[in-house]
């Protein structure tokens, strides 16, 4: 968990460092889609990662594609 959080914070800083946007990176375990939806209830924006294993998933990712 510590390594994942460090990687996420570093990646967020490299992406948003010059924009003035201050993301609050979070790492969660459990049911992915419901966890993202719970976090989104309190957030202005949610940027889920995508790591597709199949051709249709490569464009938007299977998890982001299931969030409604």
BELBELWO-V518722 format. One line per field, one symbol per residue. phi: phi as a letter, one per 20 degrees, with the letter a starting at -180 (. if undefined). psi: psi as a letter, one per 40 degrees, with the letter a starting at -180 (. if undefined). A space follows every 10 residues. Layout:
phi = ???
psi = ???
This chain:
phi = .fffffffff ffffedgedn fdfdfcdcdo ffffffffff fddebccffc cfdcgffffc nffgfefc
psi = dddddddddd dddddedeee hgigiihiia hddddddddd deidihgiih gieiddddde iddddeh.
